[in-house]
C-alpha cells in the first residue's frame, strides 16, 4: 500500500505524511507514520524507491521534506503483484457467493 501511494501521489507530493493520508483515505485503515518510515527504508534498500530532500519549508521551521520516487523496479513490482492478484481472483465469484 505504501508503494502504491507513492506511485499515486507522484514524486512531488509523496512524502511520509502524505503517504499516511493517502492510505487512510483510500483504505480506511490507520497506519502510523513510523511504520511508513520503516517501510520506505526497506523499499529503498530493495531499490524499489529512491528518496531525496526537498527545499526547506518555512512552515516546518526550515526543515525539508524527504520526497519519494517510485523507481522502475517498484512500478514493475506493483504491476506483477496486480497481475498475480487478478489471476487469483479469476473465477472466484461463485465461491464468494456461497454457490
Beta strands, then each sheet from edge to edge (+ up, - down):
strand 1: 49-56
strand 2: 64-70
sheet 1: 1+ 2-
end
